[in-house]
Every structure is written in structure tokens, then in C-alpha cells.
Amino acid sequence: MDPTRTKQDQSPVVRKYQIGDMTYIVKAVVKDGVKEDAATKVRRLIRNDLTRAKKS
């Protein structure tokens, strides 16, 4: 953990996205050393969700 960060810096950011009939609530926190950014991860999660829905 970066000692220069305060507790306030580590508070999650919560956003609500409406895509079609689906509402996604995204809680984001910043972590050091991540391999994908938040937008890429959300995109991947939504695609996986849609793929699972098609298979059902």
C-alpha cells in the first residue's frame, strides 16, 4: 500500500450504468499493479454476462 494515500483516496467510486434493459452498478477502487483498467474490465464483465445470457 502506498503510504502517501489517505483513507479518502481509497474510497470506492460507485457508478450506475443503464445498458438496454440491464442496470449495472459498478464499484471501483484503485489498486497498484493492475493489468487492465476499469473500462476494460467492465466491458469484459458485460460481454461475459451477455455470452452467458445467450447460452441460457
C-alpha positions as CSV (number, residue, x, y, z in Angstrom):
1,M,0.0,0.0,0.0
2,D,1.2,3.5,-0.8
3,P,1.7,5.3,2.5
4,T,1.1,8.7,0.8
5,R,-2.5,7.7,0.1
6,T,-5.2,8.6,2.6
7,K,-8.2,6.6,3.5
8,Q,-10.3,9.1,1.4
9,D,-8.2,8.3,-1.7
10,Q,-9.0,4.6,-1.3
11,S,-12.8,5.1,-1.1
12,P,-14.6,3.3,-3.8
13,V,-16.3,5.2,-6.7
14,V,-19.8,3.9,-7.3
15,R,-21.4,4.4,-10.7
16,K,-24.7,3.2,-12.2
17,Y,-24.8,2.3,-15.9
18,Q,-28.0,1.6,-17.9
19,I,-27.4,-0.5,-21.0
20,G,-30.6,-1.6,-22.7
21,D,-32.9,-3.3,-20.0
22,M,-29.9,-4.0,-17.7
23,T,-28.6,-1.8,-15.0
24,Y,-25.0,-2.2,-13.9
25,I,-23.8,-0.8,-10.6
26,V,-20.0,-0.6,-10.6
27,K,-17.9,0.0,-7.5
28,A,-14.3,0.9,-8.4
29,V,-11.2,1.1,-6.3
30,V,-7.7,1.9,-7.4
31,K,-5.1,-0.8,-6.9
32,D,-1.4,-0.6,-7.7
33,G,-0.1,-3.1,-10.3
34,V,-3.4,-3.8,-12.1
35,K,-3.3,-5.4,-15.6
36,E,-6.4,-3.8,-17.0
37,D,-8.1,-0.5,-16.5
38,A,-11.7,-0.2,-15.1
39,A,-13.3,0.4,-18.5
40,T,-11.7,-2.7,-20.0
41,K,-12.8,-4.8,-17.0
42,V,-16.4,-3.5,-17.1
43,R,-16.5,-4.2,-20.9
44,R,-15.2,-7.7,-20.3
45,L,-17.7,-8.4,-17.5
46,I,-20.6,-7.2,-19.6
47,R,-19.5,-9.3,-22.6
48,N,-19.2,-12.3,-20.4
49,D,-22.7,-11.7,-18.9
50,L,-24.2,-11.3,-22.4
51,T,-22.5,-14.5,-23.5
52,R,-23.9,-16.4,-20.6
53,A,-27.4,-15.0,-21.2
54,K,-27.2,-16.2,-24.9
55,K,-26.3,-19.7,-23.8
56,S,-29.3,-19.9,-21.4
